[in-house]
């Protein structure tokens, strides 16, 4: 009798391939990357190049000398992990910290579990959170947006919109749309990230379920808080949607094939969980931002969601 062939995620259908989908996501990131280059200049270029090259190098070395298996650097996943890691970093962070983040993302979060499809947590976010916990000052010193800034390590720093909101100051909505704010180099421009979102939907690389459930949950939750006590929770839902890494996380990080649920119902539960945890950390926690932690927490729940939220087998009796 023939044996069934079981392979790990990501499972790609309809003639697509992993490398093709990775290229599609990279294309969708181009608008946000161009905005980051414009507002943060040389620092954004250095951080992104170092991050991508480090991730590719670490994956190659681990695959060749430790796992000794088929080389995987050509599938684009290491490049995507490196770019997403860079998108979650300040553009004035030292190079050696970027290399450490790349080593953690690839070596610990991805390759130690067997490589692409076997990792339970998003590698780029694991690298980002590791750096945040290990080097909190460097990871929270955000450079001011200065068009085509030629400075790197000595860039002038400023507060992020979420930090300003913690102290009762609301940023300009138009600045949030175009990216003229402090923050990680890939998260600042809402309009650029939304353009990437539309591209991913049109190419059917992702579905709407996870991003929309996250954004809608944040909108509803923060709307209830604002309506109940506008003096205490003065930031409207729109500010929460456009600020920080919410759009970047919802569109590009939470939708990672290997770490998100397989079914549409599971995706909705997963997205609602990320939205609730994000708001709890933002509003009641010590950190002004909670998207990274929320996604990693729900990554850990993905196997449980897949187990209990799945379609019934053909012919299975209803209970």
C-alpha positions in Angstrom: 0.0 0.0 0.0 1.3 3.5 -0.9 2.2 5.6 2.0 1.0 9.1 2.5 3.6 11.8 2.1 3.5 14.3 5.0 5.5 17.5 4.7 5.7 20.6 7.0 4.2 24.0 6.3 4.1 26.2 4.3 1.8 24.3 1.9 1.4 26.2 -1.3 -1.4 25.4 -3.8 -2.5 26.3 -7.4 0.9 26.1 -9.0 2.7 28.6 -6.8 6.0 28.0 -5.1 7.6 29.1 -1.9 10.2 31.2 -3.8 7.5 32.9 -5.9 5.4 33.9 -2.8 8.5 35.1 -1.0 9.3 37.3 -4.0 5.7 38.6 -4.0 6.0 39.6 -0.3 9.4 41.3 -1.0 7.7 43.3 -3.9 4.9 44.3 -1.5 7.5 45.7 0.9 9.1 48.0 -1.6 6.8 51.0 -1.0 7.5 50.9 2.8 11.2 50.4 2.2 11.4 53.4 -0.2 9.7 55.6 2.4 12.1 54.3 5.1 15.1 55.1 2.8 13.7 58.6 2.2 13.0 59.6 5.8 16.0 57.8 7.5 18.5 57.9 4.7 21.9 56.2 5.1 21.0 54.4 8.4 18.0 52.6 6.8 20.2 51.5 3.9 23.0 50.2 6.2 20.7 48.4 8.7 18.7 46.7 5.9 21.7 45.5 3.9 23.5 44.2 7.0 20.3 42.4 8.2 19.6 40.7 4.9 23.2 39.7 4.2 23.6 38.4 7.8 20.5 36.3 7.6 21.5 34.8 4.2 25.0 34.1 5.5 23.9 32.5 8.8 21.4 30.2 7.0 24.0 29.2 4.4 26.6 28.3 7.1 24.1 26.4 9.3 22.7 24.5 6.4 26.1 23.6 5.0 28.1 22.8 8.2 25.5 21.8 10.8 22.4 20.5 9.1 24.3 19.4 6.0 21.2 19.3 3.9 19.8 20.9 0.8 20.8 24.6 0.5 17.7 26.8 1.1 19.0 30.3 0.6 17.7 30.5 -2.9 14.0 30.2 -1.8 14.0 33.9 -0.7 12.9 33.2 2.9 16.3 34.3 4.4 16.2 37.5 2.5 12.6 38.2 3.6 13.4 37.4 7.2 16.4 39.8 7.0 14.3 42.6 5.5 11.4 42.2 8.0 13.9 42.2 10.9 15.4 45.4 9.5 11.9 46.9 9.2 11.4 46.3 13.0 14.7 48.1 14.0 15.6 51.7 14.4 17.7 53.0 11.6 20.5 54.1 14.0 21.1 50.8 15.7 24.7 49.6 15.6 25.7 47.0 13.0 26.9 44.5 15.5 23.4 44.4 17.1 21.8 43.9 13.7 24.1 40.9 13.2 23.2 39.4 16.6 19.5 39.9 15.8 20.0 38.1 12.5 21.8 35.2 14.2 19.0 34.8 16.7 16.3 35.0 14.0 17.9 32.5 11.7 20.0 30.3 14.0 17.6 30.0 16.9 14.1 30.8 15.7 14.3 29.1 12.3 17.2 26.7 11.6 17.3 25.1 15.1 13.7 23.8 14.4 14.7 22.4 11.0 14.3 25.4 8.7 11.5 26.9 6.7 8.1 25.6 7.7 9.2 24.0 10.9 9.6 27.1 13.0 6.8 27.7 15.5 7.5 31.4 16.0 8.1 34.2 13.5 11.9 34.4 13.1 12.1 38.2 12.4 10.0 38.9 15.5 12.1 36.6 17.7 15.2 38.5 16.6 13.5 41.8 17.2 12.2 40.9 20.7 15.6 39.4 21.7 17.3 42.7 20.8 14.6 44.7 22.6 15.1 42.8 25.8 18.9 42.7 25.5 19.5 46.2 24.3 16.4 48.3 25.4 18.1 51.7 25.1 19.4 51.1 21.5 16.1 49.6 20.5 14.0 52.5 21.8 16.2 55.4 20.5 14.3 56.3 17.4 15.9 58.7 14.9 13.9 61.7 13.7 12.7 61.6 10.2 15.0 63.7 8.1 14.7 63.3 4.3 17.7 61.6 2.9 19.5 61.8 6.2 23.3 61.3 5.6 23.9 60.5 9.3 23.8 57.0 10.7 24.9 56.4 14.3 24.7 60.1 15.3 21.2 60.7 14.0 19.0 63.0 16.0 16.4 61.0 18.0 12.8 61.7 18.8 9.7 60.0 20.4 7.5 57.6 18.4 3.8 58.4 18.0 2.8 55.7 20.5 5.3 57.2 23.1 3.7 60.6 22.5 0.3 59.2 23.0 1.4 57.7 26.3 2.1 61.2 27.5 -1.1 62.7 26.2 0.1 64.1 22.8 -1.6 63.1 19.6 0.5 63.0 16.4 -0.5 64.5 13.1 -2.7 62.1 11.1 -1.1 63.1 7.8 2.4 62.4 9.2 1.2 58.9 10.2 0.0 58.3 6.7 3.1 59.4 4.8 5.7 58.3 7.4 7.0 61.6 8.7 7.4 60.2 12.3 9.9 58.4 14.5 9.8 54.6 14.6 11.2 51.5 13.1 12.4 52.1 9.6 9.7 50.0 7.9 6.6 50.8 10.0 6.2 54.5 9.7 4.2 55.0 6.5 0.6 53.7 6.7 -0.1 54.4 3.1 3.0 52.5 1.9 2.1 49.5 4.0 -1.5 49.5 2.7 -0.3 49.6 -0.9 1.6 46.5 -0.1 -1.5 44.9 1.5 -3.5 45.5 -1.6 -0.8 44.0 -3.7 -0.7 40.8 -1.6 -4.4 40.5 -1.8 -4.6 40.9 -5.5 -1.8 38.4 -6.0 -3.6 36.1 -3.5 -0.4 35.6 -1.5 -2.4 36.2 1.7 -6.1 36.4 2.5 -7.9 39.2 4.3 -8.8 37.2 7.4 -5.8 37.7 9.6 -5.0 41.4 8.9 -8.6 42.6 8.9 -9.5 40.6 12.1 -6.4 42.2 13.9 -7.2 45.7 12.7 -10.9 45.4 13.4 -10.3 44.0 16.9 -7.9 46.9 17.7 -10.4 49.4 16.3 -13.3 48.0 18.3 -11.4 47.5 21.6 -9.8 51.0 21.6 -13.1 52.5 20.5 -14.8 51.0 23.5 -12.1 52.4 25.8 -12.2 55.8 24.2 -16.0 56.0 24.4 -16.1 54.8 28.0 -13.4 57.3 29.2 -12.1 59.8 26.6 -10.2 61.7 29.3 -8.1 58.6 30.1 -8.1 56.9 26.7 -8.0 60.0 24.6 -6.4 58.4 21.5 -9.1 57.4 19.0 -9.1 54.1 17.2 -7.8 55.7 14.1 -4.6 56.8 15.9 -4.1 53.3 17.2 -4.5 51.8 13.7 -2.0 54.1 12.1 0.6 54.2 14.8 3.5 51.9 15.7 4.0 48.5 14.0 0.3 47.5 13.9 0.0 47.6 10.1 3.4 46.1 9.5 2.7 43.3 12.0 -0.9 42.6 10.8 -0.1 42.6 7.1 3.4 41.1 6.9 4.3 39.4 10.2 1.1 37.7 11.5 0.4 36.3 8.0 3.6 34.2 8.0 2.5 30.8 6.5 4.4 28.6 8.9 3.3 30.3 12.1 -0.4 31.1 11.4 -3.5 28.8 11.4 -4.5 26.8 8.4 -8.3 27.4 8.4 -10.2 30.6 7.9 -12.0 30.3 11.2 -8.7 29.6 12.9 -7.2 32.7 11.2 -10.0 34.9 12.6 -9.5 33.5 16.2 -5.8 34.1 15.8 -6.3 37.7 14.5 -8.7 38.6 17.3 -6.2 37.2 19.9 -3.4 39.3 18.4 -5.6 42.4 18.4 -6.7 42.0 22.0 -3.2 41.3 23.4 -1.8 44.3 21.4 -4.3 46.7 22.9 -3.8 45.3 26.4 0.0 45.8 26.2 -0.4 49.3 24.5 -2.9 50.6 27.0 -2.2 48.9 30.2 1.4 47.6 29.8 4.8 49.2 30.3 5.7 49.1 26.6 4.0 51.6 24.3 3.9 48.9 21.6 2.7 45.3 21.9 2.3 44.0 18.4 5.5 41.9 18.4 4.7 40.2 21.7 1.1 39.7 20.7 2.0 37.9 17.4 4.6 35.7 19.1 2.1 34.7 21.9 -0.5 33.8 19.3 2.2 31.9 17.2 2.5 29.6 20.2 -1.3 29.0 20.2 -1.4 28.2 16.5 -1.0 24.4 16.9 -3.8 24.5 19.5 -6.0 26.5 17.1 -5.2 24.1 14.3 -6.1 21.1 16.5 -9.5 22.4 17.7 -10.6 24.6 14.8 -10.6 22.5 11.7 -13.2 21.2 9.2 -14.8 17.8 9.9 -13.4 14.9 8.0 -15.4 13.6 5.1 -18.0 11.3 6.3 -17.5 12.1 10.0 -20.8 12.1 12.0 -21.9 15.4 13.5 -21.8 15.6 17.3 
